[in-house]
Amino acid sequence: MKILRTFLTTIILFSISQLSFAQTLTSTDLFQRAELDIHKGWYPQDVDTLINSSTIIVKGRFGRLLSHEIWFGYSDTRESVQLRLGDDADLVDDYGVPSSQYEIIIDEVLLGDIEGDTVVYRLLESNPRDRRYTNESDEKLFFLTRNPDGTYGRLGIPYILTNINGIYSYEYPSDSTPNATDSGTFEFAPSMVADEFEAYIKNEIQKIKSSN
């Protein structure tokens, strides 16, 4: 029951908080223009959706783990949830989700207005010591949305791409092998060679800006 409750809470927080703060696409737009996968989250079907559902697009890498805690969403705290639970206040952790905040070190801004050379990224995860997906040495492209608390998140796993041997790919836990990783690339992109893909994304950003 606890696992189910945590899973449902995670899905609700992930869906509502992220969709509400996408840059130009509404929740309805995203339902029409992207696919929702139980493992990958939102999967954009074209580069226009990828760009227009992102508040910022930056090239960089993960930095320090800033914090890890049981999180109760943007409008609640542990104390407010305990107060509502009353006699069941000792069950408070069942109503939150494990959440980490990471520093993202920015090397280049492709889209968005950012002050400074870092932003804070919120990730719902139970084990911050496992940094396979937040490795500090990996060069990445981040397609992120701004959260209500000023942190950033992603709509789905394909919204963070890792440069693996010169190819930008997204990674996610394997369905078939415990502790293994699957990876994929965007079918709509003409080339996933890192330098060419970056140039492609920059060019598409300029096209979208000029058409608005």
C-alpha positions in Angstrom: 0.0 0.0 0.0 2.8 2.4 0.9 4.5 1.7 -2.5 1.3 2.3 -4.4 0.6 5.5 -2.5 4.1 6.8 -3.2 3.8 5.9 -6.8 0.5 7.6 -7.3 1.7 10.7 -5.4 4.8 10.8 -7.6 2.8 10.6 -10.8 0.4 13.4 -9.6 3.2 15.7 -8.5 5.2 15.0 -11.7 2.3 15.6 -14.0 0.6 18.7 -12.4 3.7 20.6 -11.4 5.6 20.2 -14.6 2.8 20.7 -17.1 1.6 23.8 -15.5 4.9 25.6 -16.0 5.9 24.6 -19.5 7.0 27.6 -21.6 4.5 27.8 -24.4 2.5 24.5 -24.5 -0.4 24.0 -22.2 -1.3 20.6 -20.7 -3.9 20.1 -23.5 -1.3 20.9 -26.1 1.1 18.3 -24.7 -1.5 15.6 -24.5 -2.1 16.2 -28.2 1.5 16.5 -29.3 3.4 14.1 -27.1 3.1 10.5 -25.9 3.1 9.5 -22.2 5.1 6.4 -21.4 5.0 4.8 -17.9 8.8 4.5 -17.8 10.0 7.5 -19.9 7.3 10.1 -19.0 6.4 12.5 -21.8 8.0 11.7 -25.2 7.9 14.6 -27.7 7.0 13.6 -31.3 8.9 16.5 -33.0 11.5 19.1 -32.3 8.8 21.8 -32.0 7.2 20.1 -29.1 10.6 19.4 -27.5 11.5 23.1 -27.6 8.2 24.6 -26.9 7.6 22.5 -23.8 10.9 23.7 -22.3 11.4 26.8 -20.2 15.2 26.6 -20.6 17.5 24.6 -22.8 21.1 24.4 -21.6 24.3 22.5 -22.3 26.1 21.5 -19.1 26.4 18.8 -16.5 25.2 17.8 -13.1 27.1 19.2 -10.1 26.7 18.7 -6.4 23.8 17.0 -4.6 22.4 19.9 -2.6 19.7 18.1 -0.6 17.7 15.0 -0.2 14.4 14.8 1.8 10.8 13.6 1.9 9.0 16.2 -0.1 5.3 17.2 0.2 4.9 19.3 -2.9 4.9 23.0 -3.5 2.2 24.0 -1.1 2.6 21.7 1.8 5.2 21.0 4.5 5.7 18.1 6.9 4.1 20.1 9.6 1.0 21.0 7.6 0.5 17.4 6.5 0.9 16.2 10.1 -1.7 18.7 11.3 -4.2 17.4 8.7 -3.5 13.8 9.7 -4.2 14.4 13.3 -4.1 11.1 15.2 -2.3 9.5 12.2 0.5 12.1 12.2 3.1 9.4 12.5 2.2 8.2 9.0 3.3 11.5 7.5 6.2 10.1 5.4 3.7 7.9 3.6 2.2 11.1 2.0 5.5 12.5 0.7 8.0 11.4 -1.9 11.8 11.2 -1.7 13.2 14.2 -3.6 16.7 15.4 -4.3 17.9 18.8 -5.4 21.0 19.0 -7.6 23.2 21.8 -9.0 23.3 21.9 -12.8 26.5 23.6 -14.0 25.7 25.5 -17.3 28.3 25.7 -20.0 26.0 27.2 -22.7 22.4 28.6 -22.7 20.5 27.7 -25.9 17.1 29.0 -24.7 15.9 31.0 -21.7 16.9 33.8 -19.4 19.2 32.5 -16.6 21.1 34.6 -14.1 24.4 33.0 -13.2 26.0 29.8 -14.3 24.0 27.2 -12.3 20.4 26.3 -11.7 18.8 23.9 -9.2 17.2 20.7 -10.5 14.6 18.7 -8.5 14.6 15.0 -9.1 12.2 12.5 -7.4 14.4 9.6 -6.4 14.9 7.3 -3.5 18.6 6.7 -3.7 20.8 9.8 -4.3 23.9 7.8 -3.9 23.2 6.1 -7.2 24.4 8.7 -9.6 24.3 6.7 -12.9 21.9 9.3 -14.3 23.4 12.4 -12.6 27.0 11.6 -13.2 29.1 14.8 -12.8 31.4 14.0 -15.7 28.7 13.5 -18.3 28.1 16.3 -20.8 24.4 16.8 -21.2 21.7 18.8 -23.0 18.9 19.8 -20.5 15.4 20.6 -21.8 13.8 21.8 -18.5 10.7 23.5 -17.2 10.6 25.9 -14.3 8.9 24.7 -11.1 6.7 26.9 -8.8 9.5 27.1 -6.2 12.1 28.3 -8.7 13.8 24.9 -9.2 13.7 23.1 -12.6 12.5 19.7 -13.6 11.9 17.7 -16.7 8.7 16.4 -18.4 10.2 13.0 -19.1 13.4 11.1 -19.4 13.9 12.1 -23.0 14.2 15.8 -21.9 17.8 15.2 -20.6 20.2 13.9 -23.2 23.7 12.6 -22.5 26.7 12.8 -24.8 27.7 9.1 -25.1 30.7 8.6 -27.4 29.7 11.7 -29.4 26.0 10.8 -29.7 23.2 12.5 -27.7 21.0 9.8 -26.1 18.5 9.6 -23.3 18.8 6.9 -20.7 16.2 5.1 -18.5 16.0 2.0 -16.2 15.7 -1.2 -18.2 12.4 -3.1 -18.1 14.0 -6.5 -18.4 17.3 -6.3 -16.4 17.5 -5.0 -12.8 19.9 -2.1 -12.4 20.5 -2.0 -16.1 20.0 1.0 -18.4 18.3 1.4 -21.8 19.0 4.3 -24.1 17.4 5.9 -27.1 17.5 8.8 -29.6 14.9 11.0 -31.2 13.6 9.5 -34.4 12.6 13.0 -35.7 16.2 14.3 -35.4 18.2 14.1 -38.7 21.5 13.5 -36.9 22.4 12.7 -33.4 26.1 13.4 -33.7 26.7 15.8 -30.8 28.0 18.9 -32.6 25.4 18.6 -35.4 22.6 18.0 -33.0 23.4 21.1 -31.0 23.5 23.1 -34.2 20.2 21.6 -35.3 18.5 22.5 -32.0 19.9 26.1 -32.1 18.7 26.5 -35.7 15.2 25.2 -34.8 15.1 27.5 -31.8 15.8 30.5 -34.1 13.1 29.3 -36.5 10.5 29.1 -33.7 11.5 32.5 -32.3 11.2 34.2 -35.7 7.8 32.6 -36.4 6.3 33.8 -33.1 
